[in-house]
Amino acid sequence: TLRQTGCPTFAEMAWDQPERLGSDVFLTQLAMLVSSVLSYRVLESQGLRPDVVSCHSYGEFSALVAIGVL
């Protein structure tokens, strides 16, 4: 989990100090990764799976989760 690695939870990133998003690069990218994976997992729980995934830059990590590599 995020807490076990010393990172804030998604709720803390998004709601406790939202002003840091956009100015703190690490937190911004971490929040983007978590929100992408969370969105994917919700769709997956509904039986939806992508035929193809694509990504750009940091989005590569969430794409790798979607295809089961990470």
PQR file with spaces between the fields and no chain letter, atoms N, CA, C, O and H, PARSE charges and radii, in Angstrom:
ATOM       1  N    THR     1       0.833   -1.194    0.000 -0.4000 1.5000
ATOM       2  CA   THR     1       0.000    0.000    0.000 -0.0000 2.0000
ATOM       3  C    THR     1       0.873    1.250    0.000  0.5500 1.7000
ATOM       4  O    THR     1       2.070    1.184    0.276 -0.5500 1.4000
ATOM       5  N    LEU     2       0.273    2.364   -0.306 -0.4000 1.5000
ATOM       6  CA   LEU     2       1.016    3.623   -0.309 -0.0000 2.0000
ATOM       7  C    LEU     2       1.579    3.941    1.068  0.5500 1.7000
ATOM       8  O    LEU     2       2.726    4.369    1.193 -0.5500 1.4000
ATOM       9  H    LEU     2      -0.700    2.418   -0.530  0.4000 1.0000
ATOM      10  N    ARG     3       0.776    3.732    2.092 -0.4000 1.5000
ATOM      11  CA   ARG     3       1.199    4.054    3.457 -0.0000 2.0000
ATOM      12  C    ARG     3       2.431    3.239    3.856  0.5500 1.7000
ATOM      13  O    ARG     3       3.323    3.758    4.527 -0.5500 1.4000
ATOM      14  H    ARG     3      -0.156    3.384    1.991  0.4000 1.0000
ATOM      15  N    GLN     4       2.487    1.973    3.451 -0.4000 1.5000
ATOM      16  CA   GLN     4       3.622    1.115    3.799 -0.0000 2.0000
ATOM      17  C    GLN     4       4.926    1.594    3.162  0.5500 1.7000
ATOM      18  O    GLN     4       6.004    1.295    3.674 -0.5500 1.4000
ATOM      19  H    GLN     4       1.762    1.552    2.906  0.4000 1.0000
ATOM      20  N    THR     5       4.846    2.324    2.066 -0.4000 1.5000
ATOM      21  CA   THR     5       6.052    2.833    1.403 -0.0000 2.0000
ATOM      22  C    THR     5       6.386    4.259    1.840  0.5500 1.7000
ATOM      23  O    THR     5       7.315    4.871    1.312 -0.5500 1.4000
ATOM      24  H    THR     5       3.970    2.568    1.649  0.4000 1.0000
ATOM      25  N    GLY     6       5.631    4.784    2.800 -0.4000 1.5000
ATOM      26  CA   GLY     6       5.894    6.124    3.295 -0.0000 2.0000
ATOM      27  C    GLY     6       5.227    7.224    2.489  0.5500 1.7000
ATOM      28  O    GLY     6       5.478    8.407    2.718 -0.5500 1.4000
ATOM      29  H    GLY     6       4.876    4.287    3.228  0.4000 1.0000
ATOM      30  N    CYS     7       4.381    6.840    1.552 -0.4000 1.5000
ATOM      31  CA   CYS     7       3.673    7.816    0.719 -0.0000 2.0000
ATOM      32  C    CYS     7       2.310    8.126    1.330  0.5500 1.7000
ATOM      33  O    CYS     7       1.762    7.314    2.075 -0.5500 1.4000
ATOM      34  H    CYS     7       4.176    5.879    1.366  0.4000 1.0000
ATOM      35  N    PRO     8       1.770    9.287    1.018 -0.5600 1.5000
ATOM      36  CA   PRO     8       0.418    9.594    1.492  0.2800 2.0000
ATOM      37  C    PRO     8      -0.600    8.736    0.746  0.5500 1.7000
ATOM      38  O    PRO     8      -0.332    8.260   -0.357 -0.5500 1.4000
ATOM      39  N    THR     9      -1.754    8.545    1.347 -0.4000 1.5000
ATOM      40  CA   THR     9      -2.828    7.822    0.671 -0.0000 2.0000
ATOM      41  C    THR     9      -3.383    8.703   -0.444  0.5500 1.7000
ATOM      42  O    THR     9      -3.105    9.901   -0.499 -0.5500 1.4000
ATOM      43  H    THR     9      -1.971    8.932    2.243  0.4000 1.0000
ATOM      44  N    PHE    10      -4.169    8.099   -1.328 -0.4000 1.5000
ATOM      45  CA   PHE    10      -4.780    8.886   -2.399 -0.0000 2.0000
ATOM      46  C    PHE    10      -5.690    9.965   -1.821  0.5500 1.7000
ATOM      47  O    PHE    10      -5.703   11.098   -2.302 -0.5500 1.4000
ATOM      48  H    PHE    10      -4.396    7.126   -1.284  0.4000 1.0000
ATOM      49  N    ALA    11      -6.446    9.611   -0.793 -0.4000 1.5000
ATOM      50  CA   ALA    11      -7.341   10.589   -0.166 -0.0000 2.0000
ATOM      51  C    ALA    11      -6.549   11.773    0.382  0.5500 1.7000
ATOM      52  O    ALA    11      -6.974   12.920    0.245 -0.5500 1.4000
ATOM      53  H    ALA    11      -6.436    8.690   -0.402  0.4000 1.0000
ATOM      54  N    GLU    12      -5.418   11.504    0.993 -0.4000 1.5000
ATOM      55  CA   GLU    12      -4.591   12.601    1.520 -0.0000 2.0000
ATOM      56  C    GLU    12      -4.062   13.477    0.383  0.5500 1.7000
ATOM      57  O    GLU    12      -4.053   14.703    0.493 -0.5500 1.4000
ATOM      58  H    GLU    12      -5.073   10.572    1.105  0.4000 1.0000
ATOM      59  N    MET    13      -3.626   12.849   -0.701 -0.4000 1.5000
ATOM      60  CA   MET    13      -3.110   13.637   -1.834 -0.0000 2.0000
ATOM      61  C    MET    13      -4.202   14.486   -2.446  0.5500 1.7000
ATOM      62  O    MET    13      -3.989   15.660   -2.748 -0.5500 1.4000
ATOM      63  H    MET    13      -3.634   11.853   -0.790  0.4000 1.0000
ATOM      64  N    ALA    14      -5.370   13.899   -2.630 -0.4000 1.5000
ATOM      65  CA   ALA    14      -6.434   14.581   -3.355 -0.0000 2.0000
ATOM      66  C    ALA    14      -7.208   15.593   -2.517  0.5500 1.7000
ATOM      67  O    ALA    14      -7.623   16.633   -3.028 -0.5500 1.4000
ATOM      68  H    ALA    14      -5.544   12.945   -2.385  0.4000 1.0000
ATOM      69  N    TRP    15      -7.405   15.293   -1.228 -0.4000 1.5000
ATOM      70  CA   TRP    15      -8.298   16.142   -0.451 -0.0000 2.0000
ATOM      71  C    TRP    15      -7.644   16.880    0.708  0.5500 1.7000
ATOM      72  O    TRP    15      -8.110   17.960    1.072 -0.5500 1.4000
ATOM      73  H    TRP    15      -7.068   14.447   -0.813  0.4000 1.0000
ATOM      74  N    ASP    16      -6.594   16.346    1.298 -0.4000 1.5000
ATOM      75  CA   ASP    16      -6.000   17.020    2.446 -0.0000 2.0000
ATOM      76  C    ASP    16      -5.140   18.215    2.052  0.5500 1.7000
ATOM      77  O    ASP    16      -5.166   19.248    2.719 -0.5500 1.4000
ATOM      78  H    ASP    16      -6.215   15.469    1.003  0.4000 1.0000
ATOM      79  N    GLN    17      -4.385   18.077    0.979 -0.4000 1.5000
ATOM      80  CA   GLN    17      -3.524   19.166    0.515 -0.0000 2.0000
ATOM      81  C    GLN    17      -3.562   19.254   -1.006  0.5500 1.7000
ATOM      82  O    GLN    17      -2.527   19.093   -1.653 -0.5500 1.4000
ATOM      83  H    GLN    17      -4.364   17.237    0.437  0.4000 1.0000
ATOM      84  N    PRO    18      -4.726   19.504   -1.587 -0.5600 1.5000
ATOM      85  CA   PRO    18      -4.828   19.506   -3.048  0.2800 2.0000
ATOM      86  C    PRO    18      -3.984   20.588   -3.718  0.5500 1.7000
ATOM      87  O    PRO    18      -3.676   20.485   -4.906 -0.5500 1.4000
ATOM      88  N    GLU    19      -3.619   21.600   -2.983 -0.4000 1.5000
ATOM      89  CA   GLU    19      -2.795   22.668   -3.564 -0.0000 2.0000
ATOM      90  C    GLU    19      -1.394   22.182   -3.930  0.5500 1.7000
ATOM      91  O    GLU    19      -0.705   22.815   -4.729 -0.5500 1.4000
ATOM      92  H    GLU    19      -3.870   21.683   -2.018  0.4000 1.0000
ATOM      93  N    ARG    20      -0.980   21.071   -3.354 -0.4000 1.5000
ATOM      94  CA   ARG    20       0.339   20.515   -3.690 -0.0000 2.0000
ATOM      95  C    ARG    20       0.339   19.841   -5.058  0.5500 1.7000
ATOM      96  O    ARG    20       1.378   19.740   -5.710 -0.5500 1.4000
ATOM      97  H    ARG    20      -1.540   20.556   -2.705  0.4000 1.0000
ATOM      98  N    LEU    21      -0.855   19.373   -5.493 -0.4000 1.5000
ATOM      99  CA   LEU    21      -0.935   18.753   -6.814 -0.0000 2.0000
ATOM     100  C    LEU    21      -0.717   19.820   -7.879  0.5500 1.7000
ATOM     101  O    LEU    21      -1.362   20.869   -7.870 -0.5500 1.4000
ATOM     102  H    LEU    21      -1.699   19.455   -4.963  0.4000 1.0000
ATOM     103  N    GLY    22       0.175   19.542   -8.769 -0.4000 1.5000
ATOM     104  CA   GLY    22       0.531   20.515   -9.798 -0.0000 2.0000
ATOM     105  C    GLY    22       1.806   21.254   -9.477  0.5500 1.7000
ATOM     106  O    GLY    22       2.480   21.748  -10.381 -0.5500 1.4000
ATOM     107  H    GLY    22       0.699   18.690   -8.776  0.4000 1.0000
ATOM     108  N    SER    23       2.150   21.340   -8.208 -0.4000 1.5000
ATOM     109  CA   SER    23       3.400   22.006   -7.829 -0.0000 2.0000
ATOM     110  C    SER    23       4.435   21.014   -7.312  0.5500 1.7000
ATOM     111  O    SER    23       5.635   21.236   -7.473 -0.5500 1.4000
ATOM     112  H    SER    23       1.602   20.939   -7.474  0.4000 1.0000
ATOM     113  N    ASP    24       3.992   19.934   -6.699 -0.4000 1.5000
ATOM     114  CA   ASP    24       4.883   18.874   -6.234 -0.0000 2.0000
ATOM     115  C    ASP    24       4.840   17.764   -7.284  0.5500 1.7000
ATOM     116  O    ASP    24       3.858   17.029   -7.379 -0.5500 1.4000
ATOM     117  H    ASP    24       3.017   19.753   -6.568  0.4000 1.0000
ATOM     118  N    VAL    25       5.901   17.650   -8.063 -0.4000 1.5000
ATOM     119  CA   VAL    25       5.923   16.721   -9.190 -0.0000 2.0000
ATOM     120  C    VAL    25       5.710   15.287   -8.741  0.5500 1.7000
ATOM     121  O    VAL    25       4.925   14.564   -9.355 -0.5500 1.4000
ATOM     122  H    VAL    25       6.699   18.247   -7.986  0.4000 1.0000
ATOM     123  N    PHE    26       6.390   14.857   -7.686 -0.4000 1.5000
ATOM     124  CA   PHE    26       6.248   13.474   -7.222 -0.0000 2.0000
ATOM     125  C    PHE    26       4.810   13.177   -6.838  0.5500 1.7000
ATOM     126  O    PHE    26       4.246   12.178   -7.286 -0.5500 1.4000
ATOM     127  H    PHE    26       7.028   15.444   -7.187  0.4000 1.0000
ATOM     128  N    LEU    27       4.207   14.025   -6.017 -0.4000 1.5000
ATOM     129  CA   LEU    27       2.823   13.777   -5.587 -0.0000 2.0000
ATOM     130  C    LEU    27       1.852   13.837   -6.753  0.5500 1.7000
ATOM     131  O    LEU    27       0.900   13.059   -6.809 -0.5500 1.4000
ATOM     132  H    LEU    27       4.665   14.836   -5.654  0.4000 1.0000
ATOM     133  N    THR    28       2.082   14.751   -7.680 -0.4000 1.5000
ATOM     134  CA   THR    28       1.199   14.871   -8.837 -0.0000 2.0000
ATOM     135  C    THR    28       1.247   13.599   -9.672  0.5500 1.7000
ATOM     136  O    THR    28       0.205   13.071  -10.060 -0.5500 1.4000
ATOM     137  H    THR    28       2.855   15.383   -7.635  0.4000 1.0000
ATOM     138  N    GLN    29       2.442   13.108   -9.949 -0.4000 1.5000
ATOM     139  CA   GLN    29       2.555   11.896  -10.754 -0.0000 2.0000
ATOM     140  C    GLN    29       2.022   10.680  -10.000  0.5500 1.7000
ATOM     141  O    GLN    29       1.383    9.815  -10.599 -0.5500 1.4000
ATOM     142  H    GLN    29       3.289   13.537   -9.634  0.4000 1.0000
ATOM     143  N    LEU    30       2.271   10.606   -8.719 -0.4000 1.5000
ATOM     144  CA   LEU    30       1.751    9.497   -7.919 -0.0000 2.0000
ATOM     145  C    LEU    30       0.222    9.522   -7.912  0.5500 1.7000
ATOM     146  O    LEU    30      -0.413    8.477   -8.055 -0.5500 1.4000
ATOM     147  H    LEU    30       2.790   11.308   -8.233  0.4000 1.0000
ATOM     148  N    ALA    31      -0.365   10.691   -7.749 -0.4000 1.5000
ATOM     149  CA   ALA    31      -1.828   10.810   -7.757 -0.0000 2.0000
ATOM     150  C    ALA    31      -2.394   10.414   -9.117  0.5500 1.7000
ATOM     151  O    ALA    31      -3.441    9.770   -9.191 -0.5500 1.4000
ATOM     152  H    ALA    31       0.151   11.540   -7.633  0.4000 1.0000
ATOM     153  N    MET    32      -1.711   10.796  -10.186 -0.4000 1.5000
ATOM     154  CA   MET    32      -2.162   10.411  -11.528 -0.0000 2.0000
ATOM     155  C    MET    32      -2.097    8.898  -11.706  0.5500 1.7000
ATOM     156  O    MET    32      -3.017    8.300  -12.266 -0.5500 1.4000
ATOM     157  H    MET    32      -0.861   11.319  -10.126  0.4000 1.0000
ATOM     158  N    LEU    33      -1.029    8.280  -11.240 -0.4000 1.5000
ATOM     159  CA   LEU    33      -0.890    6.831  -11.345 -0.0000 2.0000
ATOM     160  C    LEU    33      -1.985    6.127  -10.558  0.5500 1.7000
ATOM     161  O    LEU    33      -2.641    5.221  -11.071 -0.5500 1.4000
ATOM     162  H    LEU    33      -0.282    8.766  -10.786  0.4000 1.0000
ATOM     163  N    VAL    34      -2.180    6.541   -9.323 -0.4000 1.5000
ATOM     164  CA   VAL    34      -3.187    5.899   -8.474 -0.0000 2.0000
ATOM     165  C    VAL    34      -4.585    6.083   -9.065  0.5500 1.7000
ATOM     166  O    VAL    34      -5.373    5.137   -9.085 -0.5500 1.4000
ATOM     167  H    VAL    34      -1.647    7.277   -8.906  0.4000 1.0000
ATOM     168  N    SER    35      -4.899    7.278   -9.544 -0.4000 1.5000
ATOM     169  CA   SER    35      -6.235    7.506  -10.102 -0.0000 2.0000
ATOM     170  C    SER    35      -6.440    6.709  -11.384  0.5500 1.7000
ATOM     171  O    SER    35      -7.545    6.230  -11.638 -0.5500 1.4000
ATOM     172  H    SER    35      -4.259    8.046   -9.528  0.4000 1.0000
ATOM     173  N    SER    36      -5.401    6.560  -12.193 -0.4000 1.5000
ATOM     174  CA   SER    36      -5.514    5.763  -13.415 -0.0000 2.0000
ATOM     175  C    SER    36      -5.729    4.293  -13.098  0.5500 1.7000
ATOM     176  O    SER    36      -6.594    3.645  -13.687 -0.5500 1.4000
ATOM     177  H    SER    36      -4.503    6.949  -11.986  0.4000 1.0000
ATOM     178  N    VAL    37      -4.943    3.769  -12.167 -0.4000 1.5000
ATOM     179  CA   VAL    37      -5.083    2.355  -11.792 -0.0000 2.0000
ATOM     180  C    VAL    37      -6.425    2.120  -11.108  0.5500 1.7000
ATOM     181  O    VAL    37      -7.075    1.103  -11.352 -0.5500 1.4000
ATOM     182  H    VAL    37      -4.240    4.296  -11.688  0.4000 1.0000
ATOM     183  N    LEU    38      -6.838    3.036  -10.267 -0.4000 1.5000
ATOM     184  CA   LEU    38      -8.137    2.916   -9.602 -0.0000 2.0000
ATOM     185  C    LEU    38      -9.268    2.893  -10.636  0.5500 1.7000
ATOM     186  O    LEU    38     -10.174    2.063  -10.554 -0.5500 1.4000
ATOM     187  H    LEU    38      -6.310    3.862  -10.069  0.4000 1.0000
ATOM     188  N    SER    39      -9.210    3.795  -11.595 -0.4000 1.5000
ATOM     189  CA   SER    39     -10.228    3.827  -12.660 -0.0000 2.0000
ATOM     190  C    SER    39     -10.235    2.521  -13.440  0.5500 1.7000
ATOM     191  O    SER    39     -11.294    1.970  -13.738 -0.5500 1.4000
ATOM     192  H    SER    39      -8.475    4.469  -11.662  0.4000 1.0000
ATOM     193  N    TYR    40      -9.051    2.034  -13.765 -0.4000 1.5000
ATOM     194  CA   TYR    40      -8.955    0.764  -14.478 -0.0000 2.0000
ATOM     195  C    TYR    40      -9.560   -0.371  -13.662  0.5500 1.7000
ATOM     196  O    TYR    40     -10.318   -1.183  -14.193 -0.5500 1.4000
ATOM     197  H    TYR    40      -8.190    2.482  -13.523  0.4000 1.0000
ATOM     198  N    ARG    41      -9.234   -0.429  -12.389 -0.4000 1.5000
ATOM     199  CA   ARG    41      -9.751   -1.516  -11.534 -0.0000 2.0000
ATOM     200  C    ARG    41     -11.274   -1.470  -11.410  0.5500 1.7000
ATOM     201  O    ARG    41     -11.920   -2.517  -11.350 -0.5500 1.4000
ATOM     202  H    ARG    41      -8.619    0.231  -11.958  0.4000 1.0000
ATOM     203  N    VAL    42     -11.851   -0.272  -11.370 -0.4000 1.5000
ATOM     204  CA   VAL    42     -13.309   -0.156  -11.317 -0.0000 2.0000
ATOM     205  C    VAL    42     -13.915   -0.708  -12.604  0.5500 1.7000
ATOM     206  O    VAL    42     -14.880   -1.471  -12.559 -0.5500 1.4000
ATOM     207  H    VAL    42     -11.327    0.578  -11.419  0.4000 1.0000
ATOM     208  N    LEU    43     -13.353   -0.323  -13.750 -0.4000 1.5000
ATOM     209  CA   LEU    43     -13.860   -0.840  -15.021 -0.0000 2.0000
ATOM     210  C    LEU    43     -13.678   -2.353  -15.119  0.5500 1.7000
ATOM     211  O    LEU    43     -14.561   -3.065  -15.596 -0.5500 1.4000
ATOM     212  H    LEU    43     -12.569    0.297  -13.786  0.4000 1.0000
ATOM     213  N    GLU    44     -12.534   -2.829  -14.666 -0.4000 1.5000
ATOM     214  CA   GLU    44     -12.250   -4.259  -14.687 -0.0000 2.0000
ATOM     215  C    GLU    44     -13.250   -5.023  -13.812  0.5500 1.7000
ATOM     216  O    GLU    44     -13.677   -6.121  -14.169 -0.5500 1.4000
ATOM     217  H    GLU    44     -11.816   -2.250  -14.278  0.4000 1.0000
ATOM     218  N    SER    45     -13.622   -4.446  -12.674 -0.4000 1.5000
ATOM     219  CA   SER    45     -14.579   -5.112  -11.784 -0.0000 2.0000
ATOM     220  C    SER    45     -15.961   -5.229  -12.427  0.5500 1.7000
ATOM     221  O    SER    45     -16.784   -6.043  -12.005 -0.5500 1.4000
ATOM     222  H    SER    45     -13.275   -3.554  -12.384  0.4000 1.0000
ATOM     223  N    GLN    46     -16.207   -4.417  -13.442 -0.4000 1.5000
ATOM     224  CA   GLN    46     -17.471   -4.463  -14.172 -0.0000 2.0000
ATOM     225  C    GLN    46     -17.379   -5.364  -15.406  0.5500 1.7000
ATOM     226  O    GLN    46     -18.304   -5.427  -16.215 -0.5500 1.4000
ATOM     227  H    GLN    46     -15.539   -3.756  -13.785  0.4000 1.0000
ATOM     228  N    GLY    47     -16.244   -6.060  -15.533 -0.4000 1.5000
ATOM     229  CA   GLY    47     -16.068   -6.986  -16.644 -0.0000 2.0000
ATOM     230  C    GLY    47     -15.489   -6.364  -17.901  0.5500 1.7000
ATOM     231  O    GLY    47     -15.440   -7.013  -18.946 -0.5500 1.4000
ATOM     232  H    GLY    47     -15.492   -6.009  -14.876  0.4000 1.0000
ATOM     233  N    LEU    48     -15.054   -5.124  -17.816 -0.4000 1.5000
ATOM     234  CA   LEU    48     -14.488   -4.442  -18.984 -0.0000 2.0000
ATOM     235  C    LEU    48     -12.975   -4.559  -18.983  0.5500 1.7000
ATOM     236  O    LEU    48     -12.320   -4.246  -17.989 -0.5500 1.4000
ATOM     237  H    LEU    48     -15.094   -4.597  -16.968  0.4000 1.0000
ATOM     238  N    ARG    49     -12.423   -5.010  -20.102 -0.4000 1.5000
ATOM     239  CA   ARG    49     -10.970   -5.124  -20.252 -0.0000 2.0000
ATOM     240  C    ARG    49     -10.601   -4.527  -21.605  0.5500 1.7000
ATOM     241  O    ARG    49     -11.320   -4.730  -22.583 -0.5500 1.4000
ATOM     242  H    ARG    49     -12.955   -5.264  -20.909  0.4000 1.0000
ATOM     243  N    PRO    50      -9.508   -3.804  -21.674 -0.5600 1.5000
ATOM     244  CA   PRO    50      -9.122   -3.192  -22.951  0.2800 2.0000
ATOM     245  C    PRO    50      -8.560   -4.229  -23.924  0.5500 1.7000
ATOM     246  O    PRO    50      -7.937   -5.209  -23.515 -0.5500 1.4000
ATOM     247  N    ASP    51      -8.788   -4.000  -25.195 -0.4000 1.5000
ATOM     248  CA   ASP    51      -8.153   -4.815  -26.233 -0.0000 2.0000
ATOM     249  C    ASP    51      -6.745   -4.302  -26.500  0.5500 1.7000
ATOM     250  O    ASP    51      -5.838   -5.065  -26.830 -0.5500 1.4000
ATOM     251  H    ASP    51      -9.294   -3.204  -25.528  0.4000 1.0000
ATOM     252  N    VAL    52      -6.586   -2.992  -26.348 -0.4000 1.5000
ATOM     253  CA   VAL    52      -5.306   -2.333  -26.623 -0.0000 2.0000
ATOM     254  C    VAL    52      -5.109   -1.256  -25.564  0.5500 1.7000
ATOM     255  O    VAL    52      -6.069   -0.608  -25.149 -0.5500 1.4000
ATOM     256  H    VAL    52      -7.323   -2.372  -26.080  0.4000 1.0000
ATOM     257  N    VAL    53      -3.888   -1.067  -25.133 -0.4000 1.5000
ATOM     258  CA   VAL    53      -3.571    0.061  -24.261 -0.0000 2.0000
ATOM     259  C    VAL    53      -2.470    0.870  -24.910  0.5500 1.7000
ATOM     260  O    VAL    53      -1.628    0.333  -25.632 -0.5500 1.4000
ATOM     261  H    VAL    53      -3.108   -1.594  -25.470  0.4000 1.0000
ATOM     262  N    SER    54      -2.482    2.150  -24.652 -0.4000 1.5000
ATOM     263  CA   SER    54      -1.401    3.009  -25.121 -0.0000 2.0000
ATOM     264  C    SER    54      -1.079    3.989  -24.004  0.5500 1.7000
ATOM     265  O    SER    54      -1.847    4.149  -23.055 -0.5500 1.4000
ATOM     266  H    SER    54      -3.166    2.586  -24.066  0.4000 1.0000
ATOM     267  N    CYS    55       0.043    4.625  -24.131 -0.4000 1.5000
ATOM     268  CA   CYS    55       0.456    5.518  -23.064 -0.0000 2.0000
ATOM     269  C    CYS    55       1.429    6.555  -23.599  0.5500 1.7000
ATOM     270  O    CYS    55       1.917    6.478  -24.726 -0.5500 1.4000
ATOM     271  H    CYS    55       0.667    4.495  -24.901  0.4000 1.0000
ATOM     272  N    HIS    56       1.678    7.502  -22.757 -0.4000 1.5000
ATOM     273  CA   HIS    56       2.678    8.518  -23.053 -0.0000 2.0000
ATOM     274  C    HIS    56       3.354    8.886  -21.744  0.5500 1.7000
ATOM     275  O    HIS    56       2.689    9.171  -20.748 -0.5500 1.4000
ATOM     276  H    HIS    56       1.282    7.565  -21.841  0.4000 1.0000
ATOM     277  N    SER    57       4.655    8.877  -21.753 -0.4000 1.5000
ATOM     278  CA   SER    57       5.437    9.319  -20.616 -0.0000 2.0000
ATOM     279  C    SER    57       5.093    8.511  -19.364  0.5500 1.7000
ATOM     280  O    SER    57       5.171    7.283  -19.382 -0.5500 1.4000
ATOM     281  H    SER    57       5.195    8.645  -22.562  0.4000 1.0000
ATOM     282  N    TYR    58       4.720    9.175  -18.298 -0.4000 1.5000
ATOM     283  CA   TYR    58       4.462    8.514  -17.016 -0.0000 2.0000
ATOM     284  C    TYR    58       3.262    7.567  -17.082  0.5500 1.7000
ATOM     285  O    TYR    58       3.152    6.652  -16.266 -0.5500 1.4000
ATOM     286  H    TYR    58       4.656   10.173  -18.283  0.4000 1.0000
ATOM     287  N    GLY    59       2.370    7.778  -18.040 -0.4000 1.5000
ATOM     288  CA   GLY    59       1.216    6.904  -18.215 -0.0000 2.0000
ATOM     289  C    GLY    59       1.598    5.474  -18.539  0.5500 1.7000
ATOM     290  O    GLY    59       0.767    4.569  -18.463 -0.5500 1.4000
ATOM     291  H    GLY    59       2.460    8.521  -18.703  0.4000 1.0000
ATOM     292  N    GLU    60       2.857    5.268  -18.900 -0.4000 1.5000
ATOM     293  CA   GLU    60       3.344    3.924  -19.183 -0.0000 2.0000
ATOM     294  C    GLU    60       3.111    2.997  -17.995  0.5500 1.7000
ATOM     295  O    GLU    60       2.788    1.825  -18.185 -0.5500 1.4000
ATOM     296  H    GLU    60       3.533    6.003  -18.962  0.4000 1.0000
ATOM     297  N    PHE    61       3.266    3.489  -16.804 -0.4000 1.5000
ATOM     298  CA   PHE    61       3.131    2.636  -15.628 -0.0000 2.0000
ATOM     299  C    PHE    61       1.704    2.135  -15.439  0.5500 1.7000
ATOM     300  O    PHE    61       1.502    0.959  -15.138 -0.5500 1.4000
ATOM     301  H    PHE    61       3.529    4.441  -16.649  0.4000 1.0000
ATOM     302  N    SER    62       0.723    2.997  -15.609 -0.4000 1.5000
ATOM     303  CA   SER    62      -0.662    2.529  -15.483 -0.0000 2.0000
ATOM     304  C    SER    62      -1.027    1.608  -16.643  0.5500 1.7000
ATOM     305  O    SER    62      -1.817    0.681  -16.463 -0.5500 1.4000
ATOM     306  H    SER    62       0.887    3.952  -15.854  0.4000 1.0000
ATOM     307  N    ALA    63      -0.473    1.841  -17.819 -0.4000 1.5000
ATOM     308  CA   ALA    63      -0.703    0.935  -18.952 -0.0000 2.0000
ATOM     309  C    ALA    63      -0.108   -0.437  -18.666  0.5500 1.7000
ATOM     310  O    ALA    63      -0.703   -1.459  -19.007 -0.5500 1.4000
ATOM     311  H    ALA    63       0.169    2.594  -17.965  0.4000 1.0000
ATOM     312  N    LEU    64       1.063   -0.463  -18.041 -0.4000 1.5000
ATOM     313  CA   LEU    64       1.691   -1.741  -17.684 -0.0000 2.0000
ATOM     314  C    LEU    64       0.864   -2.492  -16.647  0.5500 1.7000
ATOM     315  O    LEU    64       0.821   -3.722  -16.663 -0.5500 1.4000
ATOM     316  H    LEU    64       1.546    0.367  -17.763  0.4000 1.0000
ATOM     317  N    VAL    65       0.211   -1.769  -15.752 -0.4000 1.5000
ATOM     318  CA   VAL    65      -0.700   -2.409  -14.795 -0.0000 2.0000
ATOM     319  C    VAL    65      -1.886   -3.004  -15.555  0.5500 1.7000
ATOM     320  O    VAL    65      -2.299   -4.131  -15.280 -0.5500 1.4000
ATOM     321  H    VAL    65       0.246   -0.769  -15.738  0.4000 1.0000
ATOM     322  N    ALA    66      -2.427   -2.257  -16.499 -0.4000 1.5000
ATOM     323  CA   ALA    66      -3.601   -2.704  -17.238 -0.0000 2.0000
ATOM     324  C    ALA    66      -3.339   -3.971  -18.062  0.5500 1.7000
ATOM     325  O    ALA    66      -4.247   -4.778  -18.260 -0.5500 1.4000
ATOM     326  H    ALA    66      -2.092   -1.342  -16.723  0.4000 1.0000
ATOM     327  N    ILE    67      -2.123   -4.144  -18.533 -0.4000 1.5000
ATOM     328  CA   ILE    67      -1.827   -5.332  -19.311 -0.0000 2.0000
ATOM     329  C    ILE    67      -1.251   -6.463  -18.471  0.5500 1.7000
ATOM     330  O    ILE    67      -0.911   -7.522  -18.998 -0.5500 1.4000
ATOM     331  H    ILE    67      -1.385   -3.489  -18.372  0.4000 1.0000
ATOM     332  N    GLY    68      -1.142   -6.237  -17.164 -0.4000 1.5000
ATOM     333  CA   GLY    68      -0.722   -7.284  -16.246 -0.0000 2.0000
ATOM     334  C    GLY    68       0.758   -7.467  -16.080  0.5500 1.7000
ATOM     335  O    GLY    68       1.192   -8.484  -15.539 -0.5500 1.4000
ATOM     336  H    GLY    68      -1.418   -5.377  -16.736  0.4000 1.0000
ATOM     337  N    VAL    69       1.550   -6.518  -16.526 -0.4000 1.5000
ATOM     338  CA   VAL    69       3.001   -6.615  -16.371 -0.0000 2.0000
ATOM     339  C    VAL    69       3.424   -6.176  -14.969  0.5500 1.7000
ATOM     340  O    VAL    69       4.340   -6.756  -14.387 -0.5500 1.4000
ATOM     341  H    VAL    69       1.197   -5.692  -16.965  0.4000 1.0000
ATOM     342  N    LEU    70       2.774   -5.175  -14.439 -0.4000 1.5000
ATOM     343  CA   LEU    70       3.053   -4.707  -13.076 -0.0000 2.0000
ATOM     344  C    LEU    70       1.871   -5.016  -12.180  0.5500 1.7000
ATOM     345  O    LEU    70       1.900   -4.703  -10.990 -0.5500 1.4000
ATOM     346  H    LEU    70       2.030   -4.704  -14.912  0.4000 1.0000
